[in-house]
Structures are given as C-alpha cells and as structure tokens.
Amino acid sequence: MLTTMKLAGLASAAALALTLASSPAAAECMADAAPLVDPFAPYKDSGSIVHQESGFVFPDSIAGFSRQCAMTTDFSGNNFEIGYVRDYEDHEIEIRIVIVHLEGLKAEDHYRIIKPDLMARYSGATILSEGDYFVSGRPDISAFQGIFDGDKDGVPWHFSATAMDYGYWDARLMASYPLEIDAAAQAAIMELITAFQWQTPIAANGEEAGR
C-alpha cells in the first residue's frame, strides 16, 4: 500500500510531468547552443546543445534526425525538452526527448503519469503493448514503454512513450509517425536510441547520477 508521503510525491511528480507534457505553448525555443563541455569529443559538434545540469548532449543532427530546437518550461534546469525529426518518403518521424529531475520517480510511475495526456492527443487511441523495456547495453537503466495506435487528422498514426530511470535524472522519449511507415520508422528510432544510449548524466553535485 502506498504511504501518504509517497502518494504526495507522486502527485507532485504528476503535476510537474504533465505540465511539461501538455503545455507546449508555454515553452520557449532557445536559438543558441550552450558551450561545449568537451569540444574534442567527436559527438559534440559545434552545433550541439548541452543540458548543463545533467550533461546530456544533443547534436544538431544524429542518426539521420535533425534537431528542431531546445524547449523548456522550467528555468531551474530540472526540466528540459528537445525535439528531433527525420523525413522518410514525404512523411516525418517526430521525436520528443525530455530530461526531468523528480525525487523518487521510477520509470513505470513516470510512464503512467504522462500516458493519459499522450493518448488524449489522438483519436481512437488504443494500447498495443506496455511493459518493462530493456535498453541494449545499459543494464543499469530501468525503463518502461508503451506503444499505441490512433488517428491524427483522420490518418492512422503510431506513437510510443519510453520512460527511463537514470537515478537522479529521468528521461522520456516520445515517438510519433504515420502508421504506413511503421517498419522504417521503428528502425530509425532504434538508430537514434543506439546513438544516445552511451550517455550517462551527472547529478546536481557533478557526480554520475546513480541511484
């Protein structure tokens, strides 16, 4: 049974996570990249944006995806959102990545908090699968994923949400694309995840963000 303290913590987490998930109009697009923390690292090109609080690096382009811009609704640095897009046969594969710090937030809790809002964005949304997700090569990261079908403006759509628990930091990756390019889109998304999975965030004290 959940304690009163844990319920209060999850309620606060839900409010903060939903604010980031459901209010894009409140976000600000940052045009300038942050300074590189290590300009000699090959993945940190001159157009990279670094989320200074966690150390996550977001290149201008990666795995065939182009970065849209940096978005944030929380200027404390505890919430950070960024988007990537990749064209495929006149269709777009859209990715939103969120980095968030919420005390005691586990991957499954994170996923279940944002799931209702995500499903509400599409007509006739149905769950295809949901459960624990294994990040290849990173047994230290616990993750939870949901995959859905729905309609967007009358077009069959496929979308998913993957929440990852790094310890101090949590992340989520939301993917969205027309159902007709499902196979190609899934392959592209795996390329993107593989390209990012080497990153290990730092905690507020500058140490690796362990549990």
C-alpha positions in Angstrom: 0.0 0.0 0.0 1.3 3.5 -0.9 2.1 5.7 2.0 0.7 9.2 2.3 4.2 10.6 1.7 4.7 8.6 -1.5 1.2 9.5 -2.8 2.0 13.2 -2.2 5.3 12.7 -4.0 3.7 11.1 -7.0 1.0 13.8 -7.1 3.7 16.4 -7.3 5.5 14.4 -9.9 2.3 14.0 -11.9 1.6 17.8 -11.9 5.2 18.6 -13.0 5.4 15.9 -15.6 2.0 16.8 -17.1 2.9 20.5 -17.2 5.9 19.5 -19.4 3.8 17.1 -21.5 0.7 19.2 -22.1 1.7 22.9 -22.4 4.0 23.3 -25.4 2.6 26.8 -25.9 4.4 27.8 -22.6 7.7 26.6 -23.8 10.5 28.8 -25.2 12.7 27.9 -28.1 16.3 28.6 -27.4 18.2 29.5 -30.6 21.8 29.5 -29.2 23.7 26.4 -28.3 25.3 26.1 -24.9 29.1 26.0 -24.7 30.6 22.5 -25.3 31.9 20.8 -22.2 34.5 18.9 -24.2 35.0 20.2 -27.8 37.4 17.3 -28.6 34.7 14.6 -28.1 33.7 13.5 -31.6 30.0 13.5 -30.8 30.0 17.1 -29.6 30.0 19.1 -32.8 29.9 22.9 -33.0 26.1 22.9 -33.2 25.5 20.7 -30.1 23.3 21.8 -27.2 24.3 20.7 -23.8 21.8 20.5 -20.9 24.3 21.9 -18.4 22.6 20.4 -15.3 22.7 16.8 -16.5 25.4 16.9 -19.1 23.2 15.4 -21.8 24.5 16.4 -25.3 22.1 16.9 -28.1 23.8 17.2 -31.5 22.4 19.3 -34.4 21.9 16.1 -36.3 22.2 12.4 -35.2 21.3 9.1 -36.8 19.6 10.8 -39.7 17.5 13.1 -37.4 17.7 16.9 -37.3 17.2 18.8 -34.1 14.3 21.2 -34.1 15.2 23.4 -31.2 15.6 23.3 -27.4 12.4 23.7 -25.4 12.0 24.3 -21.7 9.2 25.2 -19.3 11.2 25.1 -16.2 14.1 27.6 -15.9 15.6 25.8 -12.8 17.1 23.3 -15.2 15.2 20.4 -13.7 13.0 20.0 -16.9 14.4 20.1 -20.4 12.7 19.2 -23.7 14.1 18.9 -27.1 12.8 17.7 -30.5 14.2 15.8 -33.4 12.6 15.0 -36.8 13.5 12.7 -39.7 11.9 12.7 -43.2 11.0 9.4 -44.8 9.2 9.2 -48.2 7.4 12.6 -47.6 6.5 11.7 -44.0 8.0 12.9 -40.8 9.2 10.8 -37.8 9.0 13.1 -34.8 10.8 12.5 -31.5 10.5 14.5 -28.3 13.1 13.9 -25.6 12.5 15.1 -22.1 15.1 15.2 -19.2 13.5 15.7 -15.8 14.5 15.5 -12.1 11.7 14.4 -9.8 12.5 12.8 -6.4 11.7 9.1 -6.2 10.2 8.9 -9.7 10.6 5.4 -11.2 10.3 4.6 -14.9 6.9 2.9 -14.6 5.5 5.8 -12.5 6.8 8.3 -15.0 5.2 6.5 -17.9 1.8 6.1 -16.2 1.8 9.8 -15.3 2.1 11.0 -18.9 0.2 8.2 -20.6 -3.4 9.7 -20.3 -2.3 13.0 -21.8 -0.4 11.3 -24.6 -3.3 9.1 -25.5 -5.7 12.1 -25.5 -3.8 13.7 -28.3 -5.0 11.1 -30.8 -8.5 9.9 -31.9 -9.4 6.3 -31.0 -6.1 5.7 -29.3 -5.5 2.0 -28.3 -2.7 0.3 -26.4 -0.7 -2.2 -28.4 1.7 -3.1 -25.7 3.2 -1.8 -22.5 5.7 -3.1 -20.0 9.4 -3.1 -19.0 11.8 -2.1 -21.7 15.5 -3.2 -22.0 18.0 -0.6 -23.1 20.5 -2.6 -25.1 24.0 -2.5 -23.5 22.7 -0.5 -20.5 21.5 -2.9 -17.7 21.9 0.0 -15.3 18.9 1.8 -16.8 15.4 0.7 -15.8 12.8 1.6 -18.4 9.1 1.2 -19.2 7.5 1.6 -22.6 4.0 1.9 -24.1 3.2 1.5 -27.8 -0.1 2.8 -29.3 -2.2 3.2 -32.4 -4.6 6.1 -33.1 -5.7 8.6 -35.7 -4.3 12.1 -36.3 -6.4 14.3 -38.5 -8.0 11.2 -40.0 -4.7 9.5 -40.7 -3.7 6.2 -38.9 -0.9 7.0 -36.6 1.6 5.1 -34.5 3.1 6.5 -31.3 5.0 5.4 -28.2 6.4 6.6 -24.9 9.5 5.2 -23.3 10.4 6.4 -19.7 13.9 5.8 -18.4 15.2 6.0 -14.8 18.9 7.1 -14.5 18.7 7.7 -10.8 18.9 11.4 -10.1 17.6 12.1 -13.6 14.7 10.6 -15.5 14.2 10.8 -19.3 11.4 10.0 -21.7 11.4 9.6 -25.4 8.1 10.0 -27.3 7.9 8.9 -30.9 5.2 9.7 -33.4 4.7 8.9 -37.1 2.1 7.7 -39.7 1.4 4.0 -39.4 2.2 3.3 -43.1 5.9 3.9 -42.4 5.9 1.8 -39.3 8.8 -0.6 -40.1 11.1 2.2 -41.4 10.3 4.4 -38.5 11.0 1.8 -35.9 14.4 1.1 -37.5 15.2 4.8 -37.5 14.1 5.2 -33.8 16.4 2.3 -32.8 19.3 4.1 -34.6 18.6 7.2 -32.6 18.3 5.3 -29.2 21.6 3.5 -30.0 23.3 6.8 -30.8 22.2 8.3 -27.4 22.5 5.3 -25.1 26.2 5.8 -24.3 25.4 9.0 -22.4 25.4 8.9 -18.6 24.0 12.0 -16.9 25.6 13.8 -13.9 23.7 14.6 -10.7 23.4 18.1 -9.2 26.7 17.7 -7.3 28.6 16.9 -10.6 28.8 13.1 -9.9 27.4 10.4 -12.0 23.6 10.2 -11.4 23.4 6.8 -9.7 20.6 5.5 -7.5 
